[in-house]
Amino acid sequence: MTGVDGDAGVDRDMTVTDSSAARLQALFEGHRLTPTQRRIAHSMVRRAADVPFLSSVELAELAGVSQPSVTRFAVALGFDGYPALRKHLREVAPTGPVPDTASYNEYQQAVEAEIENLRHLASVLADPRPVERAGRLLAASRPLPVLGLRAAASQAYGFAYFAAKVHPDVRLLHEGGTMVHDRIDSAVRAGATALLCFALPRHPREVVDTLAYAKGAGLTVVTVADSAFAPVAKESDLLLPAAVGTGLAFDTACAPMLLGRVLLEAMCDDLPDAQARLEEFDGRAAARGLFVE
């Protein structure tokens, strides 16, 4: 898990695992990257298994940048050029047995990719401190605004739905436009100290602008994003990455959804009356016959 404070450096407490994405993030650790370089890093993390076999031209096309930008990126990481970087990535590639997925169809491959994303999430959660810090920040904010636009709207809605059962004042911000700044102002006036954002690709410019506005209003921004190098990183005080699957026409977001539930658990740990609120809800639900089971 990574904390991001205004630059693209990765938290030095991140647990380095055997996964390709984790090794890449460890490689980028401590380097202050330009926006173009962050874009390259972000693309490499999303395609971690393929990167050691891509040419500089292919990586440039993947990231939507120029080939010289890829070369400068490799030099910024301390290599003589991109060939040296690719050689390094091949040398540290996993040597253990690799599941034979050649016979899988595209749907099975998409599932396998999501399973790998979940394994990576499990490995970085070995260090629970960033999530625990996020839980404290969210529990202490009264009210708690939860932002998620476009592709991330469902993630924000799911978090807010369950959070409202234990947190006294959760405010869902899932529609953009000029009103979102007004709602942030209203939350700040009511005593909000933190904002939780779900940010998934493709990243709307409006989300970046809204997070900048929230920080300017004095809120601590906690963000769940698909990568520590996502465009929202520079506007996040604490960024928690969970990769999305990219094998289908539309991205899949099992890991970000699960990380949202983990954040709920961490928040409950810092809400002393969370269990009482849940029991109260269950009692009311039973009296109303709310559920069929």
Secondary structure, 3 states (H helix, E strand, C coil): CCCCCCCCCCCCCCCCCCCHHHHHHHHHCCCCCCHHHHHHHHHHHHCCCCHHHCCHHHHHHHHCCCHHHHHHHHHHCCCCCHHHHHHHHHHCCCCCCCCCCCCCCHHHHHHHHHHHHHHHHHHHCCCCHHHHHHHHHHHHCCCEEEECCHHHHHHHHHHHHHHCCCCCCEEEECCCCCHHHHHHHHHHHCCCCEEEEEECCCCCHHHHHHHHHHHHCCCEEEEEECCCCCHHHHHCCEEEECCCECCCCCCECHHHHHHHHHHHHHHHHCCCCHHHHHHHHHHHHHHHCCCCC
